[in-house]
Amino acid sequence: MFTGLVEETGKIIDIAKKTASIEITIRGKKVAEKAQIGDSIAVNGVCLTVTKLNGNDFTADVMFETIERSGLKRAKAGDIVNLEKSLTLMTFLGGHLVMGDVDCEAKIVSITDKGIAKVYEFQLDKNYKNNMKYIVEKGRVTIDGASLTVIDVDDNAGIFSVSLIPHTIENITVGMKKTGDFVNIETDLFGKYVEKILKFNNFENEEKNQNKKEKKSNLTMEFLQKNGF
């Protein structure tokens, strides 16, 4: 689990493509010096397990599902990525609870200056547009591993926007990107749990109603006649 507060930006040193996975090596001094084999590090919001350590470099395997859902399918040596070591009970929680399980990608459709800030608009791929139900105005969303506040949503278009101050722009990879580039999106965890609970509540209500109907259906003319009706 993570906070969405990027510790540092690192660089992809090497990518080795395998049959249904990739092995990625990343240089990140802060996260590597605190890491051990088996630890979790978020790379642009993707939770990866450290398999090798070598000084300031760490290596991780990326499975097929992660490749398909995230921008790691486009990753190449030299790319700059956001890095965050998994949180502990002593970690300051300044963002929000982030799992490191990317839901989908989004495309930057516009970047507009607004005072000292820049407003970034993102559009979800139509195949993942249903994730908009978890993105709410003034709620939190994780973009390339950075916890950010949503300032506007257009559910029909699958578009939402965030506003970044200069400090944020300088310290996360979104500030390096331009219109047309893609980012990793993780929506708020709690919305998914609420939806699941409500779904099962509906199932239970439907089952109760069905049972009531079945009980009523046992009342036949033959039963009534035998019992003097």
MARDREN-172384 format. One record per residue (C-alpha): residue in three letters; residue number from 1; x, y, z. Coordinates in steps of 0.05 Angstrom, whole numbers, plus 5000, padded with zeros to 4 digits. Layout:
<rs>
{type ALA; seq NUM; xx X; yy Y; zz Z}
...
</rs>
This chain:
<rs>
{type MET; seq 1; xx 5000; yy 5000; zz 5000}
{type PHE; seq 2; xx 5023; yy 5071; zz 4984}
{type THR; seq 3; xx 5005; yy 5144; zz 4999}
{type GLY; seq 4; xx 5009; yy 5174; zz 4929}
{type LEU; seq 5; xx 5064; yy 5221; zz 4953}
{type VAL; seq 6; xx 5121; yy 5212; zz 4903}
{type GLU; seq 7; xx 5188; yy 5204; zz 4938}
{type GLU; seq 8; xx 5231; yy 5216; zz 4877}
{type THR; seq 9; xx 5234; yy 5209; zz 4802}
{type GLY; seq 10; xx 5278; yy 5153; zz 4777}
{type LYS; seq 11; xx 5302; yy 5129; zz 4709}
{type ILE; seq 12; xx 5290; yy 5064; zz 4672}
{type ILE; seq 13; xx 5359; yy 5034; zz 4660}
{type ASP; seq 14; xx 5340; yy 4970; zz 4623}
{type ILE; seq 15; xx 5280; yy 4931; zz 4599}
{type ALA; seq 16; xx 5285; yy 4857; zz 4581}
{type LYS; seq 17; xx 5223; yy 4831; zz 4544}
{type LYS; seq 18; xx 5202; yy 4759; zz 4557}
{type THR; seq 19; xx 5146; yy 4716; zz 4528}
{type ALA; seq 20; xx 5090; yy 4742; zz 4572}
{type SER; seq 21; xx 5125; yy 4791; zz 4618}
{type ILE; seq 22; xx 5181; yy 4842; zz 4622}
{type GLU; seq 23; xx 5239; yy 4851; zz 4670}
{type ILE; seq 24; xx 5251; yy 4924; zz 4686}
{type THR; seq 25; xx 5311; yy 4956; zz 4720}
{type ILE; seq 26; xx 5304; yy 5025; zz 4750}
{type ARG; seq 27; xx 5352; yy 5073; zz 4783}
{type GLY; seq 28; xx 5324; yy 5108; zz 4844}
{type LYS; seq 29; xx 5372; yy 5126; zz 4900}
{type LYS; seq 30; xx 5321; yy 5141; zz 4956}
{type VAL; seq 31; xx 5276; yy 5081; zz 4946}
{type ALA; seq 32; xx 5333; yy 5032; zz 4930}
{type GLU; seq 33; xx 5373; yy 5048; zz 4993}
{type LYS; seq 34; xx 5313; yy 5031; zz 5037}
{type ALA; seq 35; xx 5292; yy 4969; zz 4998}
{type GLN; seq 36; xx 5303; yy 4895; zz 5007}
{type ILE; seq 37; xx 5289; yy 4837; zz 4961}
{type GLY; seq 38; xx 5214; yy 4824; zz 4962}
{type ASP; seq 39; xx 5195; yy 4896; zz 4979}
{type SER; seq 40; xx 5142; yy 4934; zz 4940}
{type ILE; seq 41; xx 5158; yy 4998; zz 4902}
{type ALA; seq 42; xx 5107; yy 5038; zz 4861}
{type VAL; seq 43; xx 5133; yy 5055; zz 4792}
{type ASN; seq 44; xx 5088; yy 5107; zz 4759}
{type GLY; seq 45; xx 5034; yy 5080; zz 4806}
{type VAL; seq 46; xx 5046; yy 5007; zz 4790}
{type CYS; seq 47; xx 5063; yy 4964; zz 4850}
{type LEU; seq 48; xx 5124; yy 4922; zz 4832}
{type THR; seq 49; xx 5163; yy 4872; zz 4874}
{type VAL; seq 50; xx 5238; yy 4880; zz 4880}
{type THR; seq 51; xx 5273; yy 4818; zz 4854}
{type LYS; seq 52; xx 5344; yy 4845; zz 4850}
{type LEU; seq 53; xx 5383; yy 4902; zz 4882}
{type ASN; seq 54; xx 5448; yy 4932; zz 4857}
{type GLY; seq 55; xx 5469; yy 4997; zz 4890}
{type ASN; seq 56; xx 5419; yy 5050; zz 4868}
{type ASP; seq 57; xx 5386; yy 5003; zz 4819}
{type PHE; seq 58; xx 5329; yy 4954; zz 4831}
{type THR; seq 59; xx 5297; yy 4903; zz 4784}
{type ALA; seq 60; xx 5226; yy 4878; zz 4782}
{type ASP; seq 61; xx 5183; yy 4832; zz 4739}
{type VAL; seq 62; xx 5121; yy 4859; zz 4705}
{type MET; seq 63; xx 5066; yy 4809; zz 4689}
{type PHE; seq 64; xx 5020; yy 4809; zz 4628}
{type GLU; seq 65; xx 4958; yy 4838; zz 4664}
{type THR; seq 66; xx 4999; yy 4898; zz 4688}
{type ILE; seq 67; xx 5030; yy 4909; zz 4619}
{type GLU; seq 68; xx 4961; yy 4910; zz 4588}
{type ARG; seq 69; xx 4930; yy 4958; zz 4639}
{type SER; seq 70; xx 4987; yy 5007; zz 4646}
{type GLY; seq 71; xx 5035; yy 5050; zz 4607}
{type LEU; seq 72; xx 5092; yy 5002; zz 4622}
{type LYS; seq 73; xx 5076; yy 4971; zz 4554}
{type ARG; seq 74; xx 5107; yy 5034; zz 4524}
{type ALA; seq 75; xx 5164; yy 5040; zz 4573}
{type LYS; seq 76; xx 5235; yy 5045; zz 4546}
{type ALA; seq 77; xx 5305; yy 5055; zz 4574}
{type GLY; seq 78; xx 5316; yy 5128; zz 4593}
{type ASP; seq 79; xx 5244; yy 5142; zz 4613}
{type ILE; seq 80; xx 5234; yy 5181; zz 4677}
{type VAL; seq 81; xx 5185; yy 5150; zz 4727}
{type ASN; seq 82; xx 5153; yy 5168; zz 4793}
{type LEU; seq 83; xx 5176; yy 5124; zz 4852}
{type GLU; seq 84; xx 5148; yy 5111; zz 4920}
{type LYS; seq 85; xx 5167; yy 5058; zz 4971}
{type SER; seq 86; xx 5109; yy 5021; zz 5004}
{type LEU; seq 87; xx 5084; yy 5053; zz 5068}
{type THR; seq 88; xx 5095; yy 5029; zz 5139}
{type LEU; seq 89; xx 5057; yy 5044; zz 5204}
{type MET; seq 90; xx 5107; yy 5101; zz 5214}
{type THR; seq 91; xx 5095; yy 5133; zz 5146}
{type PHE; seq 92; xx 5062; yy 5202; zz 5143}
{type LEU; seq 93; xx 4997; yy 5194; zz 5104}
{type GLY; seq 94; xx 4993; yy 5259; zz 5067}
{type GLY; seq 95; xx 4958; yy 5235; zz 5004}
{type HIS; seq 96; xx 4907; yy 5178; zz 5006}
{type LEU; seq 97; xx 4909; yy 5102; zz 5010}
{type VAL; seq 98; xx 4936; yy 5077; zz 4943}
{type MET; seq 99; xx 4941; yy 5003; zz 4926}
{type GLY; seq 100; xx 4987; yy 5007; zz 4866}
{type ASP; seq 101; xx 4937; yy 4968; zz 4823}
{type VAL; seq 102; xx 4927; yy 5010; zz 4760}
{type ASP; seq 103; xx 4856; yy 5008; zz 4733}
{type CYS; seq 104; xx 4872; yy 5036; zz 4664}
{type GLU; seq 105; xx 4906; yy 5091; zz 4625}
{type ALA; seq 106; xx 4882; yy 5160; zz 4607}
{type LYS; seq 107; xx 4904; yy 5208; zz 4553}
{type ILE; seq 108; xx 4921; yy 5281; zz 4566}
{type VAL; seq 109; xx 4872; yy 5320; zz 4522}
{type SER; seq 110; xx 4889; yy 5391; zz 4544}
{type ILE; seq 111; xx 4936; yy 5431; zz 4587}
{type THR; seq 112; xx 4914; yy 5502; zz 4606}
{type ASP; seq 113; xx 4948; yy 5556; zz 4646}
{type LYS; seq 114; xx 4905; yy 5582; zz 4704}
{type GLY; seq 115; xx 4940; yy 5632; zz 4748}
{type ILE; seq 116; xx 5002; yy 5600; zz 4777}
{type ALA; seq 117; xx 4974; yy 5530; zz 4763}
{type LYS; seq 118; xx 4963; yy 5487; zz 4702}
{type VAL; seq 119; xx 4898; yy 5449; zz 4692}
{type TYR; seq 120; xx 4906; yy 5381; zz 4660}
{type GLU; seq 121; xx 4847; yy 5346; zz 4628}
{type PHE; seq 122; xx 4849; yy 5270; zz 4621}
{type GLN; seq 123; xx 4804; yy 5224; zz 4581}
{type LEU; seq 124; xx 4795; yy 5150; zz 4597}
{type ASP; seq 125; xx 4796; yy 5099; zz 4540}
{type LYS; seq 126; xx 4725; yy 5082; zz 4519}
{type ASN; seq 127; xx 4737; yy 5009; zz 4541}
{type TYR; seq 128; xx 4749; yy 5033; zz 4612}
{type LYS; seq 129; xx 4700; yy 5091; zz 4614}
{type ASN; seq 130; xx 4660; yy 5055; zz 4669}
{type ASN; seq 131; xx 4716; yy 5075; zz 4717}
{type MET; seq 132; xx 4688; yy 5146; zz 4715}
{type LYS; seq 133; xx 4638; yy 5125; zz 4769}
{type TYR; seq 134; xx 4696; yy 5122; zz 4818}
{type ILE; seq 135; xx 4722; yy 5192; zz 4799}
{type VAL; seq 136; xx 4685; yy 5248; zz 4834}
{type GLU; seq 137; xx 4694; yy 5323; zz 4839}
{type LYS; seq 138; xx 4739; yy 5341; zz 4899}
{type GLY; seq 139; xx 4755; yy 5267; zz 4907}
{type ARG; seq 140; xx 4824; yy 5236; zz 4899}
{type VAL; seq 141; xx 4853; yy 5200; zz 4839}
{type THR; seq 142; xx 4923; yy 5171; zz 4829}
{type ILE; seq 143; xx 4957; yy 5193; zz 4765}
{type ASP; seq 144; xx 5024; yy 5158; zz 4750}
{type GLY; seq 145; xx 5027; yy 5143; zz 4825}
{type ALA; seq 146; xx 5014; yy 5214; zz 4848}
{type SER; seq 147; xx 4954; yy 5228; zz 4893}
{type LEU; seq 148; xx 4917; yy 5288; zz 4863}
{type THR; seq 149; xx 4850; yy 5324; zz 4874}
{type VAL; seq 150; xx 4797; yy 5321; zz 4820}
{type ILE; seq 151; xx 4770; yy 5390; zz 4804}
{type ASP; seq 152; xx 4720; yy 5373; zz 4749}
{type VAL; seq 153; xx 4687; yy 5313; zz 4716}
{type ASP; seq 154; xx 4649; yy 5300; zz 4652}
{type ASP; seq 155; xx 4621; yy 5230; zz 4659}
{type ASN; seq 156; xx 4591; yy 5227; zz 4589}
{type ALA; seq 157; xx 4657; yy 5244; zz 4556}
{type GLY; seq 158; xx 4699; yy 5203; zz 4604}
{type ILE; seq 159; xx 4739; yy 5266; zz 4621}
{type PHE; seq 160; xx 4764; yy 5293; zz 4688}
{type SER; seq 161; xx 4814; yy 5347; zz 4706}
{type VAL; seq 162; xx 4864; yy 5365; zz 4760}
{type SER; seq 163; xx 4902; yy 5428; zz 4776}
{type LEU; seq 164; xx 4976; yy 5426; zz 4790}
{type ILE; seq 165; xx 5017; yy 5480; zz 4826}
{type PRO; seq 166; xx 5089; yy 5493; zz 4803}
{type HIS; seq 167; xx 5119; yy 5451; zz 4860}
{type THR; seq 168; xx 5079; yy 5390; zz 4839}
{type ILE; seq 169; xx 5095; yy 5400; zz 4765}
{type GLU; seq 170; xx 5169; yy 5402; zz 4780}
{type ASN; seq 171; xx 5169; yy 5339; zz 4823}
{type ILE; seq 172; xx 5126; yy 5288; zz 4785}
{type THR; seq 173; xx 5127; yy 5261; zz 4715}
{type VAL; seq 174; xx 5060; yy 5290; zz 4694}
{type GLY; seq 175; xx 5093; yy 5358; zz 4691}
{type MET; seq 176; xx 5140; yy 5331; zz 4638}
{type LYS; seq 177; xx 5084; yy 5306; zz 4593}
{type LYS; seq 178; xx 5046; yy 5339; zz 4537}
{type THR; seq 179; xx 4978; yy 5334; zz 4504}
{type GLY; seq 180; xx 4969; yy 5265; zz 4474}
{type ASP; seq 181; xx 5013; yy 5230; zz 4524}
{type PHE; seq 182; xx 4985; yy 5174; zz 4569}
{type VAL; seq 183; xx 4984; yy 5166; zz 4644}
{type ASN; seq 184; xx 4967; yy 5109; zz 4692}
{type ILE; seq 185; xx 4902; yy 5117; zz 4731}
{type GLU; seq 186; xx 4882; yy 5085; zz 4797}
{type THR; seq 187; xx 4814; yy 5105; zz 4822}
{type ASP; seq 188; xx 4793; yy 5110; zz 4895}
{type LEU; seq 189; xx 4792; yy 5043; zz 4931}
{type PHE; seq 190; xx 4733; yy 5059; zz 4977}
{type GLY; seq 191; xx 4685; yy 5072; zz 4919}
{type LYS; seq 192; xx 4697; yy 5001; zz 4894}
{type TYR; seq 193; xx 4682; yy 4970; zz 4961}
{type VAL; seq 194; xx 4618; yy 5010; zz 4969}
{type GLU; seq 195; xx 4595; yy 4988; zz 4901}
{type LYS; seq 196; xx 4610; yy 4915; zz 4917}
{type ILE; seq 197; xx 4572; yy 4918; zz 4983}
{type LEU; seq 198; xx 4512; yy 4950; zz 4950}
{type LYS; seq 199; xx 4514; yy 4898; zz 4895}
{type PHE; seq 200; xx 4510; yy 4841; zz 4945}
{type ASN; seq 201; xx 4456; yy 4876; zz 4984}
{type ASN; seq 202; xx 4415; yy 4877; zz 4920}
{type PHE; seq 203; xx 4429; yy 4803; zz 4908}
{type GLU; seq 204; xx 4405; yy 4787; zz 4979}
{type ASN; seq 205; xx 4342; yy 4828; zz 4969}
{type GLU; seq 206; xx 4328; yy 4794; zz 4902}
{type GLU; seq 207; xx 4338; yy 4725; zz 4933}
{type LYS; seq 208; xx 4290; yy 4743; zz 4990}
{type ASN; seq 209; xx 4238; yy 4767; zz 4940}
{type GLN; seq 210; xx 4248; yy 4705; zz 4898}
{type ASN; seq 211; xx 4239; yy 4660; zz 4959}
{type LYS; seq 212; xx 4175; yy 4696; zz 4976}
{type LYS; seq 213; xx 4149; yy 4684; zz 4906}
{type GLU; seq 214; xx 4169; yy 4610; zz 4909}
{type LYS; seq 215; xx 4133; yy 4602; zz 4976}
{type LYS; seq 216; xx 4070; yy 4633; zz 4946}
{type SER; seq 217; xx 4074; yy 4587; zz 4885}
{type ASN; seq 218; xx 4067; yy 4526; zz 4931}
{type LEU; seq 219; xx 3995; yy 4546; zz 4946}
{type THR; seq 220; xx 3954; yy 4506; zz 4895}
{type MET; seq 221; xx 3880; yy 4492; zz 4884}
{type GLU; seq 222; xx 3892; yy 4420; zz 4904}
{type PHE; seq 223; xx 3921; yy 4442; zz 4971}
{type LEU; seq 224; xx 3861; yy 4488; zz 4983}
{type GLN; seq 225; xx 3810; yy 4434; zz 4967}
{type LYS; seq 226; xx 3843; yy 4383; zz 5013}
{type ASN; seq 227; xx 3841; yy 4432; zz 5070}
{type GLY; seq 228; xx 3767; yy 4449; zz 5063}
{type PHE; seq 229; xx 3772; yy 4514; zz 5023}
</rs>
